[in-house]
Amino acid sequence: MRTLAADGPDLSAFGGDPWWIIGIKTLLIFVVLVLLTLFNIWWERRVVARMQHRIGPNVNGPFGLLQSLADGVKLALKEDIIPKAADRVVFLLAPVIAVVPAFVTFSVIPFGPEVDFFGERTPLQLTDMPVAVLFVMAIASIGIYGIVLGGWSSGSTYSLLGGLRSSAQMISYEVAMGLALVAVFLYAGSMSTSEIVEAQDDLWFGLILVPSFVIYVIAMVGETNRAPFDLPEAEGELVGGFHTEYSSLKFALFFLAEYINMATVSALATTLFLGGWHAPFWIDELYAGFNEGYWPVLWFFGKVLFFIFFFIWLRGSLPRLRYDQFMAFGWKRLIPVALVWIIAVATIRAVSLEGGIDRRYLLIGIGVLAVVFLALFFVGESGDSDEEAATPRAEEPGTRGPGGFPVPAMPAGGPVRGAAAPLTFDHPSTARSTAGES
């Protein structure tokens, strides 16, 4: 690992490509993201079906691979409905605002090193900048406006609540996500994605910055509104959330934005914590050519698909959280732990740069801190649960029959003459009248 040079990151490889290479790169990114979305939808159905002992899609195309394409055609042919109470212009623009930033964020993601591309030497990356990671987070944050405006413009209470939930969720977990990346910036000495990947040539940041890695993974699931953090789309209380009133292609755009955002946060996690397009270091030792040419594209997408499988695995394994628990976890657990971890990393990094700590002892110290901070997640949460369980609840007003549920107290002055006697509920499915007993 190295530090940033005095004259800033070396981005001389970018900005000199001919216009036709830039056009081909842009088109390839678009096609790859669309195909990756179709594959991820199929893969999610197959994996969840296997976890639930079902078959999953297996009819359209080999192994059902064309099922996602068939679903897209079906959505395009569905009737397009706009509610009467909707703000028509905003209602139509919201899906576009959600999906466009999802594509733009991939413009600074490195897919591989410099290669020979149709006779021109160019990196497998559309562009880069000194603050590329901040660019990704800023553009990804714009996508939330599409969700909020889609919920507001629908004229539906359920859609509005889903949009508000999504905005509050994004604010909460993007703070933790940004704090998790500070440690990466300190060790890489740059916020350029290509420079961060180059800084992990020897050792991945996900191995030496474990707390940052864990915090980022939790935050990326929360920010993309995926299970078990899919509160903006909770069917039980919000019917479908911000896209309840959407149909046809407009709903398909929201669907596309969600899956591309999954790929975006997975690609960013790969770039920042798992060495980007670098081959796993045990494979690199066998053959150095695995980090040259187009081989790195294979390693990059393999790591991205690993994170997407993690998304699918969570959806098939964990139930949806309660909203207050989810928000409290973000503000009371993730953000404080991330702040303390940043202070620790900054201290260790400053001392190591001055030559005061050997590299071996530095890694040991980071490992011990990682275990301590990971334990804080569960110790603090269980302590709150025990305290809540130990707090006695106030007795609810009214009377309680033997083995029955509490009954509201009678009004002052007793029952009204001629009124029916109150019911005493001994079981949710049965009820008897006290008048019958008398």
Summary of the structure (lengths in Angstrom):
residues: 438
radius of gyration: 27.0
end to end distance: 85.6
largest distance: 98.5
contacts: 1347
relative contact order: 0.10
helix: 64%
strand: 5%
